[in-house]
């Protein structure tokens, strides 16, 4: 049999029952026996104390018993259920509840037979025919012991009484053992079955079946949280798998388009479809497509190199205002072609920040390049630099086509392009904003976007001010 957690739990339950019964048998009997023995001995001793007082009244105070003292003992012990003998210092039985014991002598009688206790178990020098509980009580008069009262009861009575108590203990444990079966039932429905469902789900996910319906466990306890976490993880893997397929499809598409153009133009030149006087025009197109492929390759390498990770950033103190000016200068040609101007507002003459200058230049370049793509001819791009507390805020805002509300959360994904941007973004790779997000985040800073369709888009990111 496979040792599952369920089997282990059942075996533990059975073992609990066996150990419980064995513990009652070995430990319970001994403990109860000692208690029963002491209780009986104490009760008999209390009775013998009263008998001793009656004996003193008869012997020393001349109280008359019409039936004789032995008759009194017989009547009393018939009611109490034990035998009583009065023994003098020499071991002679002077009075007894059993007429057959009168005038007998217990040879070698010694009060030390009982040791430090007032009771013992034995046969009193083989005087008693069977093993018995024997209790002694001295008769003391005028500070001197004149005789002893010896009371005894058959040990079988003690044994039987102990067994009755053990039986009650067995019954009580049986009730507890059966009641604890409820725990096993609860375990089956609340622990084992959910874990089995989670196991099945995990095996399906391990096979790559991320479309599996899941364990469907909705409880609020730890098992429910575990099931939810596993199902969530599977959903993430499913999304990752879909993203991977999308990633490969997008990369293939973005590589295939320029390669197809390059191949087509080159073949047309070779077979003479494009005359020599037009070849320069089409070679420039080929060069543009080649540059597009280079840009796409570089962006992919940037995203996958890990150079943007926090531990690999080359943090220095530099003036972000100057960096913005240098970045904007590289767009002069594009701005002139589209008649676009920059409106830059600096809150202060200089803003020194602590960051990786090269990476931040890349962020600025991608944001400005993005704004230029979606700005119409003759429009203005607004750039604002301000500070608050220990942060510097950089804003890049255009008045272009804007981003649909349902696309705002997706613009940071690799290769994502909203439907209304595809017409304008002919040369884009869909990786620029992914790189921006990764760089800013790895600096421990935030970047946000505000956009309205037909009005424009604004990107705002933060950098830490230099402590120097």
C-alpha positions in Angstrom: 0.0 0.0 0.0 1.3 3.4 -0.9 2.1 5.4 2.2 0.1 8.5 1.6 -0.7 11.1 4.2 -4.2 9.6 4.5 -2.8 6.2 5.2 -0.4 7.6 7.7 -3.2 9.5 9.5 -5.3 6.3 9.7 -2.3 4.3 11.0 -1.7 7.0 13.5 -5.3 6.8 14.6 -5.1 3.0 15.1 -1.8 3.4 16.9 -3.4 6.0 19.2 -6.2 3.5 20.1 -3.7 0.6 20.7 -1.4 2.7 22.9 -4.4 4.1 24.8 -5.7 0.6 25.6 -2.2 -0.7 26.5 -1.6 2.4 28.7 -4.9 1.7 30.6 -4.0 -1.9 31.0 -0.5 -1.5 32.3 -0.5 1.9 33.8 -4.2 2.4 34.6 -4.6 -0.8 36.6 -1.5 -0.2 38.8 -2.5 3.4 39.5 -6.1 2.6 40.2 -5.1 -0.5 42.3 -2.9 1.6 44.6 -5.7 4.1 45.0 -8.4 1.5 45.7 -6.1 -0.3 48.1 -5.4 2.9 50.0 -9.0 4.0 50.1 -10.2 0.6 51.4 -7.4 0.5 54.0 -8.2 4.1 55.2 -11.9 3.3 55.5 -11.2 0.1 57.5 -8.7 2.0 59.7 -11.3 4.6 60.5 -13.7 1.7 61.5 -11.0 0.0 63.7 -10.4 3.3 65.5 -14.0 3.3 66.6 -13.7 -0.4 67.6 -10.6 0.5 69.6 -12.6 3.1 71.6 -15.3 0.5 72.2 -12.7 -2.0 73.5 -11.3 0.6 75.9 -14.8 1.3 77.3 -15.4 -2.4 77.8 -12.1 -3.5 79.3 -11.0 -0.4 81.2 -14.3 1.3 82.0 -16.4 -1.9 82.6 -18.9 -1.4 79.9 -21.1 -4.5 79.5 -21.9 -6.0 76.1 -24.8 -8.5 76.5 -23.7 -10.3 73.4 -20.0 -10.2 74.5 -17.4 -8.1 72.7 -16.8 -10.8 70.1 -20.6 -10.8 69.4 -20.4 -7.0 68.9 -17.5 -7.5 66.5 -19.4 -10.1 64.6 -22.5 -8.0 64.2 -20.4 -4.9 63.3 -18.2 -6.6 60.7 -21.1 -8.5 59.1 -22.3 -5.0 58.2 -18.8 -3.6 57.3 -17.7 -6.7 55.3 -14.3 -7.5 56.9 -12.9 -9.8 59.7 -11.6 -8.3 62.9 -9.3 -9.9 65.6 -8.1 -8.3 68.8 -4.5 -9.6 69.5 -2.5 -9.0 72.7 1.2 -8.3 72.9 1.9 -12.1 72.8 -0.1 -12.7 69.7 -3.1 -14.3 71.4 -6.5 -13.6 69.9 -8.7 -12.5 72.8 -11.7 -11.3 70.7 -12.7 -12.0 67.1 -15.6 -11.5 64.8 -14.9 -15.1 63.7 -15.6 -17.6 66.6 -13.1 -20.1 65.1 -10.3 -17.6 65.8 -10.9 -17.3 69.5 -8.0 -18.5 71.8 -5.8 -19.0 68.8 -2.3 -17.6 68.8 -0.4 -16.0 65.9 3.1 -17.3 66.2 6.0 -14.9 66.0 3.6 -11.9 65.9 5.5 -8.7 65.6 3.9 -5.2 65.2 6.8 -4.4 62.9 5.2 -6.7 60.3 3.4 -3.6 58.9 6.5 -1.5 58.7 5.8 2.3 58.6 2.3 1.8 57.2 -0.9 1.0 58.9 -1.8 -1.6 56.2 -0.2 -4.3 54.1 -1.1 -7.1 51.7 -0.3 -10.6 52.7 -1.3 -13.6 54.9 -0.1 -12.5 58.4 2.4 -15.3 58.9 0.2 -17.6 57.0 -2.5 -17.2 59.6 -5.0 -15.9 56.9 -5.7 -18.6 54.4 -5.7 -16.3 51.3 -4.0 -13.1 50.3 -5.7 -10.2 52.0 -5.6 -6.5 52.7 -4.6 -6.3 56.4 -5.0 -3.2 58.5 -3.7 -2.7 62.0 -4.8 -0.2 64.7 -3.1 -0.1 68.1 -5.3 0.0 71.3 -3.6 2.7 73.4 -4.6 3.4 77.0 -2.7 5.6 79.5 0.0 6.2 76.9 0.7 2.5 76.5 -0.3 -0.1 73.8 -2.1 -2.9 75.4 -3.4 -4.8 72.3 -3.9 -4.5 68.5 -6.9 -4.6 66.3 -6.2 -6.6 63.1 -8.8 -6.2 60.3 -8.5 -7.9 57.0 -10.5 -8.4 53.8 -9.9 -10.8 50.9 -7.6 -9.3 48.3 -10.0 -10.5 45.6 -12.4 -7.8 46.6 -9.8 -5.1 46.0 -8.8 -6.7 42.7 -12.4 -6.9 41.5 -13.1 -3.3 42.5 -10.0 -2.2 40.6 -11.1 -4.1 37.6 -14.5 -2.4 37.7 -12.8 1.0 37.7 -10.5 -0.2 34.8 -13.6 -1.3 32.9 -15.1 2.1 33.4 -11.9 3.7 32.2 -11.9 1.4 29.1 -15.5 2.4 28.4 -14.6 6.1 28.8 -11.6 5.8 26.4 -13.7 3.8 23.9 -16.1 6.7 23.8 -13.3 9.2 23.4 -11.7 6.9 20.7 -14.9 6.7 18.8 -15.6 10.4 19.2 -12.1 11.1 17.8 -13.2 9.3 14.7 -15.0 12.6 13.9 -11.5 14.1 13.6 -10.7 11.5 11.0 -13.8 12.4 9.1 -13.1 16.1 9.3 -9.5 15.4 8.2 -10.8 13.5 5.2 -13.1 16.2 4.0 -11.2 19.3 5.1 -7.6 18.3 4.5 -7.2 15.1 2.5 -9.7 15.7 -0.3 -8.6 19.3 -0.9 -4.9 18.2 -0.9 -5.8 15.4 -3.4 -7.5 18.0 -5.7 -4.4 20.3 -5.4 -2.2 17.3 -6.2 -4.2 16.6 -9.4 -4.1 20.2 -10.4 -0.3 20.4 -9.8 0.2 17.2 -11.9 -1.8 18.7 -14.8 0.1 22.0 -14.6 3.4 20.1 -14.5 2.3 18.4 -17.8 1.8 21.9 -19.3 -2.0 21.7 -19.2 -2.5 25.3 -18.0 -6.1 25.2 -19.2 -7.0 22.7 -16.5 -10.0 24.0 -14.5 -8.1 24.0 -11.2 -8.9 22.5 -7.8 -12.0 24.8 -7.3 -11.2 25.1 -3.6 -12.6 28.4 -2.3 -12.1 28.0 1.5 -10.5 30.9 3.4 -8.0 28.7 5.3 -4.4 27.8 4.5 -5.3 25.0 2.1 -7.6 27.4 0.3 -4.8 29.9 0.0 -2.4 27.3 -1.2 -4.9 26.2 -3.9 -5.6 29.8 -5.0 -1.8 30.4 -5.1 -1.2 27.3 -7.3 -4.1 28.2 -9.6 -2.9 31.8 -9.8 0.6 30.5 -10.6 -0.8 28.3 -13.4 -2.7 31.3 -14.8 0.5 33.3 -14.8 2.3 30.5 -16.6 -0.6 30.4 -19.1 -0.3 34.1 -19.7 3.5 33.7 -19.9 3.0 30.9 -22.5 0.7 33.1 -24.5 3.1 36.1 -24.1 5.9 33.9 -25.3 3.9 32.9 -28.4 3.0 36.5 -29.0 6.6 37.6 -28.4 7.8 35.1 -31.0 5.1 36.1 -33.4 5.9 39.8 -33.0 9.6 39.3 -33.4 9.0 37.2 -36.5 6.7 39.8 -37.9 9.0 42.7 -37.2 12.0 40.9 -38.7 10.1 39.5 -41.6 8.7 42.8 -42.8 12.0 44.7 -43.4 13.7 41.5 -44.6 10.9 41.0 -47.2 11.3 44.6 -48.4 15.1 44.3 -48.5 14.9 41.1 -50.5 12.2 42.4 -52.9 14.1 45.6 -53.7 17.4 43.8 -54.2 15.9 41.2 -56.4 14.2 44.0 -58.4 17.6 45.7 -58.9 19.2 42.4 -59.9 16.6 41.4 -62.5 16.4 45.0 -63.9 12.9 45.8 -62.7 14.3 48.9 -61.0 16.4 50.8 -63.5 19.8 52.0 -62.5 18.8 55.7 -62.2 16.2 54.7 -59.5 18.4 52.3 -57.6 19.8 55.0 -55.2 16.3 55.8 -54.0 15.6 52.2 -53.3 19.0 51.5 -51.8 18.2 54.3 -49.3 15.0 52.4 -48.5 17.0 49.2 -48.0 19.4 51.2 -45.7 16.4 52.5 -43.7 15.1 48.9 -43.3 18.5 47.7 -42.3 18.7 50.4 -39.6 15.3 49.3 -38.4 16.5 45.8 -38.0 19.6 47.0 -36.2 17.4 49.1 -33.9 15.2 46.1 -33.2 18.1 43.9 -32.5 19.7 46.4 -30.1 16.5 46.8 -28.2 16.1 43.1 -27.8 19.6 42.8 -26.5 19.0 45.7 -24.1 15.9 44.0 -22.6 17.6 40.6 -22.2 21.1 41.6 -21.2 20.3 42.4 -17.6 22.4 45.6 -17.8 19.5 47.6 -16.5 19.4 45.6 -13.3 19.8 47.7 -10.1 23.2 46.1 -9.3 24.6 46.9 -12.8 23.6 50.6 -12.9 26.5 53.1 -13.1 25.1 55.7 -10.6 26.6 59.2 -10.9 25.6 62.8 -10.1 24.7 64.8 -13.2 22.6 67.7 -14.3 19.3 66.4 -15.8 18.6 69.7 -17.4 21.8 69.5 -19.5 21.1 65.8 -20.3 17.6 66.9 -21.6 19.2 69.6 -23.8 21.7 67.1 -25.3 18.9 64.6 -26.0 16.6 67.1 -27.7 19.5 68.2 -29.9 19.6 64.8 -31.6 16.0 65.3 -32.8 16.6 68.6 -34.6 16.3 67.0 -38.0 13.1 65.2 -37.3 11.5 68.4 -35.7 12.4 70.4 -38.8 10.9 67.9 -41.2 7.6 67.9 -39.2 7.7 71.5 -38.1 7.5 70.4 -34.4 8.9 72.6 -31.7 9.9 71.8 -28.1 8.5 73.9 -25.2 10.9 73.2 -22.2 10.4 74.5 -18.7 13.1 74.1 -16.1 12.0 74.7 -12.5 15.6 75.6 -11.7 18.8 76.4 -13.6 20.3 73.0 -12.7 18.8 69.8 -11.2 21.5 67.4 -10.1 20.3 63.8 -9.9 21.9 60.5 -8.8 21.3 58.0 -11.6 22.9 56.1 -14.5 23.3 58.9 -17.0 23.5 56.7 -20.1 20.4 54.8 -19.2 18.4 58.0 -18.4 19.5 59.4 -21.8 17.9 56.3 -23.3 14.7 56.9 -21.3 14.5 60.5 -22.5 15.3 59.5 -26.1 12.6 56.8 -26.2 10.0 59.1 -24.6 10.7 62.0 -27.0 10.9 59.7 -30.0 7.5 58.2 -29.0 6.1 61.8 -28.7 7.4 62.7 -32.1 5.9 59.7 -33.8 2.3 60.5 -32.6 2.5 64.3 -32.9 1.0 65.9 -36.0 3.0 68.4 -38.1 3.2 71.8 -36.6 2.4 70.7 -33.1 4.4 71.3 -29.8 6.0 68.8 -27.4 6.1 70.0 -23.8 8.9 69.0 -21.4 8.8 70.1 -17.8 11.3 69.6 -15.0 10.4 70.3 -11.4 11.2 69.1 -7.9 9.3 68.1 -4.8 11.0 67.1 -1.6 14.0 64.9 -2.6 12.6 63.9 -6.0 13.0 65.5 -9.5 10.0 65.1 -11.8 10.5 64.9 -15.6 7.4 65.2 -17.8 7.2 64.6 -21.6 3.9 65.6 -23.1 2.6 65.5 -26.7 -0.7 66.7 -28.3 -1.0 63.6 -30.5 -3.6 60.9 -31.0 -3.5 59.7 -27.4 -3.9 56.1 -26.0 -7.2 54.3 -25.6 -8.1 53.7 -21.9 -8.1 49.9 -22.3 -4.6 50.0 -23.7 -2.9 52.1 -20.9 -2.1 49.1 -18.8 -0.6 47.3 -21.7 1.7 49.9 -23.2 4.7 48.6 -21.1 4.4 45.1 -22.6 7.1 44.1 -25.1 6.0 44.6 -28.8 2.6 46.0 -27.8 1.1 48.6 -30.1 -2.4 49.9 -29.7 -4.6 49.7 -32.8 -4.8 53.4 -33.4 -1.0 53.8 -33.2 -0.2 51.2 -35.9 -0.9 53.6 -38.7 1.6 56.2 -37.4 4.2 53.9 -35.9 5.7 52.5 -39.0 9.3 52.2 -37.8 8.6 51.4 -34.2 9.5 48.0 -32.6 7.1 48.1 -29.7 10.0 47.8 -27.3 10.8 51.4 -26.5 8.3 51.8 -23.5 9.3 48.4 -22.2 12.9 49.6 -21.9 11.8 52.9 -20.4 9.8 51.1 -17.7 12.6 48.6 -16.9 15.2 51.3 -16.5 13.1 53.6 -14.3 11.9 50.7 -12.2 15.4 49.4 -11.6 16.4 52.8 -10.4 13.8 52.4 -7.7 11.6 55.1 -9.2 8.2 55.4 -10.8 6.8 56.3 -14.2 3.2 57.1 -14.9 1.2 57.9 -18.0 -1.8 60.2 -18.5 -3.5 60.0 -21.9 -6.8 61.1 -23.6 -7.7 60.0 -27.1 -7.5 62.8 -29.5 -5.9 65.1 -26.9 -2.4 63.7 -26.2 -0.2 61.7 -23.8 2.0 62.7 -20.9 4.7 60.5 -19.4 6.0 61.5 -15.9 8.9 59.8 -14.2 11.0 60.6 -11.1 14.7 60.6 -10.2 16.4 61.0 -6.8 18.0 64.4 -6.2 21.8 64.2 -5.6 22.6 64.5 -1.9 25.8 66.4 -2.8 
